[in-house]
Amino acid sequence: MKWEMLLCEKRKRGHNSEHTGTDPRDEFQKDYHRIIGSASFRRLQDKTQVFPLDTSDFVRTRLTHSLETSSLAKSLGEMIFKYIIIKGRDTEVTEEVKSKICSVLECAGLIHDIGNPPFGHFGEDLIRDWFIKNLPQKEYDGIKITERLTEQMQNDFYHFEGNAHALRLLTKLHFLVDENGMNLTYTLLNTIIKYPVPSTGINKKSGNIKDKKMGYFYAEKDIFDEITAATGAVDCRHPLAFILEAADDIAYKTGDIEDAVKKGFISYQKLLGELRGDSYRGRCADSGEYEEYDRAVKKLETCYGDDIKNGVSSPEKNAVQRWVIHVQGVLLKCAAFGFTRYYKEIMDGSFSKELLAVSHGNALAYALSDIAYRYVFTSEAIYRPEVSAAMIFEFLLDKFVSAAINYGDKTKMSPLDSRMTAFISENYKKAYERFSEGKDENEKLYLRLLLVTDTICGMTDSYARRLYRELNGIE
């Protein structure tokens, strides 16, 4: 792969790559302004990162997480490509190329979670589980829906992913001017496709990270093929997807720990005790990784000692907050090392791991994830709102799917079904009408079911709960 193609400035609908005196921005800088001015981006402020329906103004939402990921991705790109330029690793990488790469990564961080449903990753689980349980029981015109849909169409729902929905939202559903969605550059769209395989191509045992999940729906196969053909990243990840993934991992692994301490899920002393444990140190592959891990743990102790000496209010929480910033720097350095070390393999499409996994930050990154999982994600305080979310999703999916199956045929829709369609965005309905044109009845049915996931994913946490309560007559 070559950067000349990888930084393709093409959009679905026209562009002018020539800078003018009145608008000196390149195409990727224009993407940034399209994103931050969009309603889809603003809605991230009321979507769960870790703590569903939390009223605290401290913990992270999808919006604050996305802003952090954007900042870290841009910094990581700067670190990596500055090194590549200085060391002469790739003569194609110039200062102008580096600048464009950093712009793409900054934008990619902002939109990497834009397709996620309410209530965090648990929302994705709920959508998948509902379709696995209920779709085989549904009929359309007396025929089982599963007999009408192809294997890939069915698997799009059974393996539903917010990442795949992001591509759909950005290319079709976010109506700005026409049916081309936000009409972002193909390079940016390719960067957010972490898993360039369809729902029928998932293979968690392949050993290649790109096969772990699905990256696009059957409905977006044509635009996916067009994007990857334009950038040259065919049958592999775009190189910048590895950097985006690392930035995302660093943002949530460190952010989850900081939020967990602030919310009282784990104390400073307990965190330090966990990090000192042999189970995490034992994961270090060599002395270099061990030393990196040990330095990070000692830094936490140093931060606390300094705060005690300086008489800081809440020294435990303050120490963790300062430490998190330090760890972010450590992990950025490690991810940059992973990318530059495996640059050739990344550029020829054969690299198959996460960047942190092939660096001295692997054990530290694992420790942060595991501690957050055990102390936060499996706690009763998280389970309670998640159970509430499950009830909301069950109700909304039941009602919307029933309405969507016969949508467009008033003779088959019940009065309740007709009223449920009033809660579907007019933009989404227009997208359905536009993209179902000329399709056979089975594919139209598939697109109507996607209309349901479009609707659910377009909701914020608060709106989903409010709609559920209103439709159930709950004050």
N, C-alpha and C positions, 0 to 999 in steps of 0.2 A: 504494500500500500504506500502511496505517495501523498504528501501533504497538499500538493496542488489539487488533488481530487478530494482528499479527506476534508479540506476546508472549502468545499463547494458552497457557493452563495446562492444556489438556485432555490427558488420557492415554487410551490405548486402554481401560483398565479403571479406572473411577471415580477421582475425586479430590475433595478438599474444599479449595477455594481460600480459605475463611474461616479466618483465623488464630485459634487458640485460646490461652488462657492457658497451657496445658500444652505447646503446640507452636506457637511464633510464626513458624516458618519459612515462607517462601513456597514454591511448588511447585518452583522452580528450585534453591533451597537443598536441598530434599529429594533432587533428582536427584543432587547432589554426593555425598551420603552413600550413595546406592545404588551409585554408580560406584566409589568408593574401597574399598567393602567387597566388591567382586565378584572372583571368581576370574579372570574374563576380563581385568580390569585388572591384577591381580597377574602374570598370565602375560607381560605386556609386559616384565617385567624380564629375561626370557630370550628376547627376540626381537631380531634384528639391526636396528640403525639404519644403519650403514655397514659395519662390520667383522664379517663372519660368524664365529661361534664364537670370538670373541676372549676371551682369558682375563684381559686387563687390567681392573683395577677403575677405570680412569680414563675410557676411551672411553664414549660414550653408547650406551645401549640404547634400545629403543622406549619404555620407561618413563621414563627420564630426559628423553628428547626430548619426550615428551608432557607432562611436568611443566613443562618450559621453555615449551612452546607455550601451555599453560594460563596461566602467569604473564604471558607477553607479550600474549596475547589479552585478558586482563582489564585490563592496563595500557593497551592500545591503546583498548579500549572506554571507559575512564575519560577518556583524553585527548580522544577524539573527541566524546563526548557532553557533557563539561564545556564544551567550546568551543561546541557547538550551543546549550547552555542560556545561556551568557554572551552569545552574539551574537544570541540570539533567533531562530535559524534555523528552529525548529520548536516551536511552542507546545505541541504534544502531548508533547514530551520534558521530563519533570519529573525531580527528584532521585530519586523512586521508580522511574520508568521507567529511568533510568540505572543504578540499583542492580540492577534485574532483568536488564538487558542485560549487565552485568558478570558476574553470576552465571551466565547462560547461556554466555557466552564462556569463563569459567573451566572449566565442565563440558565444553564442546565441545572445548577443548584436550586434556582428559584422554582423550577417546574418539575423537578424529579418526582415529587409526591402529589402533583396536582390532580391526578386521576384517582386518588384514594377515596374510598367511601367514608362516611362518618364513623366515629368510634375506633379509629386506628386500624391496625392490621387485623384486629378481631372482627371488624366489619367485613373484611375480605373472607375470613373464615365462615362468617354467617351466610354470606351470599353463596359460597361454594356448597356449604352443608344443606342449605334450603333446596338448591337445584338437584343435588344428589338424591335427596329424600323425596322430593315432590315431582320433579319433571317426569319421571317414568309413569306417574299416575295420571298425567294430564292428557287430554284428547283435543283434537281440533277436527271438526266435521266427522266425528265418530272414529277417527284413526289416532292411535297413540302418537303423541308428538315425537317421541323417540324414534318412531318408524319413519317420520317425515324428515327429520334432521340428519345430516351426515355426521360421521364420527367426529369430525373437527368442530362442527357447529355445537354438538352436545358438549364436547370437552371444553369449549370456550367458557361454558357456564360451570362445569364441574371443577375446572382449574382456574376459575376467575382470578385475575390479577389487576391491581390498581395500576401497575406499570403499563400493562397493555391498554387499559382504559385511558391512560394519559395520552397515548398516541392517538386514540380515537377522538378524545376531547379536543386536542390541539389541531387536528387536521379536518374535523367535520362538525363538531358540536358547538364550538365557541364562535358564534356568528358575529363577525365584524363587518365584512363587506358582502361576502357571498358564502357559498357552501364549503369553502376551503378552510374553515376554522380560523385559528389565529394566524394562519399562513406564515409560519416560521421557516427559517432556512432548513434545508435538508440536513446540513451538518449538525445543527442543534438537535433536531428530531432524532437523528441517528445516535447522538451521544446519550440520550436518555433511554435508549433501547438496551437494557442490560442483558436481556435474554433473547437473542435473535432467532428464536424458534417458535413454531406454532404450538398450539395445545396438544397436537398429536406427536410433537417432536420432543416432549419433555423426557429426559433420561437422567435421573439423579445419580445413577451409578456409572455414568460415562467418564467421570473424573474431570470433565470440563465444566467450569462454572457457567458457561453460556447456556448449557442444556438444563440447568436446574429448575427453571420455571418458564412459562410462556411469555413472549414479548409482544405479541400482536394477535388480534382476533382475525378470524376468517374474513370478516367484513373489511378489514384494512390490509388484506394481502397485497392488493395492487399498489397502494401507496407505500407499503413497506418495501416491495420489490423496486419501486421507482427510487426511493430514498437510497437504498443500499447500492443500487446500480450507479447512481450519481456520485456517491462518495467513494465507491470501490471497496467498501467493507462488506463483501458478499460472503455468506456462510461463516462469519466471525464477528466479534465485537469491533466497534469503532474504537481505536486506541484511547480516545478521551473518555469512553465509558468506564475504563478501569480507574481513571483518576476521579471521576464523579463518584464511583462506588466507594473508593477509599475515603473521600471527603465526607460522604454520607455516613459511613461507618464510624469515623472519628467523631463526627458531630453527635450522633446518637449514643455512642458508647460512653463518651465523657458527659454529655448532657444528662443522660439517665442517672448517672451516679450523683451528679450535683443536685438534681431534682429530688432524688431519693433521700439524700441527707437533709435537704431543706424541709422536706415533708415529714421527716422523722421516721422513715422506713429503716434507716440504718444510721448508727452513730459513727462519729469519727473513730472512736476506739475500736468498734466492731469492724469498720472498714479496714483499718490498719491491721488488725488481727488477721482478717481474711487474706489480705495481700501478703502478709508475712508467711502464710501457710505453705507447706511443702508441695501441695497439690498443683499450685500454679508455677512455682519455681521448677518443679519437675517436668514441666512442658517445654522448658527452654532447650532448644536444639543444640546449642553450643555455648562456649564461654562468653562470646560476644553478646548473645541474647540474654544470658544470665546477668551479665554486668549492666545491660540496659534496663532490665527489669529491676535489679537491686537499686540502681541509682534512682529510679522513679519512686520506689517505696521510701527510700531515705529522704527524698525531696518532700514527701508528705509530712514526715516527722519534722523536718526543718521548718516547713511553713507553719506548723502548729507551734513549735518552739519559739519562732520569731513573734508570732501573734501573742503568745503568753507574755513574752518579755516586753512587748510594746503596749501591753494592756488593752488589746483590741477587744471590743465587745463581741461576744459569741465567737471565740477563737476557733472552735471546732468547725463551725460552718464556714467561717471566713477562710480557714486553712484549706478546706476542701475546694472552695471556689477558686482560690489562687492556684492550687495544685492542678485542677482540671485544665486551666489555661496552659500550665507547664506541660502537662501530658499531651495536650493537643499539639504543641510544638514538637514533642518527641515523636509522636506518631506521624506527623507530617514529614519529618525527616526520614523516618523509616519507609513510608510509602514512596517517597521520592527515590530512595535507594532502590526499592523493588522495581520501579518503572525503568530507571536508567540501567539497572543491571540486566534486565530482560528486554531491553529496548528492541533488539533485533527480532526476538520471538513475538513481541507485541505487534510490531510492524508487519510481520509476515503472516499474522493471524493464527499462530500456533500456541501462543501463551494461554494457559488454561486455569490459572489460579487467581486468587485475590492478591493485591499488592502487599497488604499487611502480612499475609500468610507466608510470604517468601522473604520476610525481613526480620530484623531483631526486635520488632514490635509485636510479634505474633503472640507471645505468652501474655504480655501486658494487655493487649486488646481482648484476648480470650477471658482474662480475669475480670475485666470490667463488665463484659457481657454476662458472664456467669453469675457474678455477684448481683447485678441488677435483676437478672431472671429469678434468682432464689429469694431475694428480699422484697422485690416489688411485684413482678409479673405473676407470681403465684400466691400473692397475699389476698386475704379476705377483702381488704379495702379496694383492691382492683376487681376482684371477682364480683362484688356487689353491683357496681355500675355496668359491668359486662353482662351480667344476667339480665339487667334492665334493658340493655341494648339488644340482647337476643330477642326479648319479647317485642320490642319495637320493630325489629327487622322481620320477624315472623309475620306480624300483622301486615306490615306494609307490602312485603313481597306477596303474601297471599292475595291481597286486594288488587295490587297493580298487575300481577301476572294474569289474574282472572280477567281484568279489563283489557289487557294488551292482546290476549289470544284472539279476540274477535274485533279488535280495534279497526274502525273503518267500515264495519258492516253493522249498521244500526238494527237490522232485523235480528241479529244474533246476540246483541249486547243487552244485558239486564239494565234496569234503571240505575242500579248501584254502579255497575261497570261504566256506564256513560258518565256518571258523576265523578268517578275516580280519574277519568282521563282529563278532567279539568285541572287537576293538580300537576299535570305533566307540562313542562316548559314548552311554549310555542316554538322556540328555536329547535328543540329536540323533535317536535312533531314535524316541523319543516324538513329537518334532516332526514327523518324517516321517509317522508313523501318523496324527497329528492332522490335518495339512494335506493329506494325500493322500486323505482320506475323501471319497467321492463324485466323485472325479476319474476321467477316462477313463484307459485303460492307457498312452497316450502321455504324458500329463501326469505320471502316476505315475513313469514311466521318467525323465522330466526331473527330478523331485524326488529320485529315487534317485541320479542323477548329482550333484545339488547336495549330497546327503548325503556324497559323497566330498570335495567342496571344503570343506564344513563341517568335516569331520574333519581335513583337512590344515591348514586355517587355525586350527584349535583347538590345534594342536601348537606347542610351543616349539621353538627351534633344537635344544636338547639332547635333548628327547624324540624328535624326528624322527630325529636321528642315532642315538640309542640303539636305537630300534625297528628301524631299517634294519640295524644291526649284529647285533642279536639274531636277526632273521629270516633273516639270511644266515650265521649261525653264526660271526660274527667276534668274537673275544675282545676 
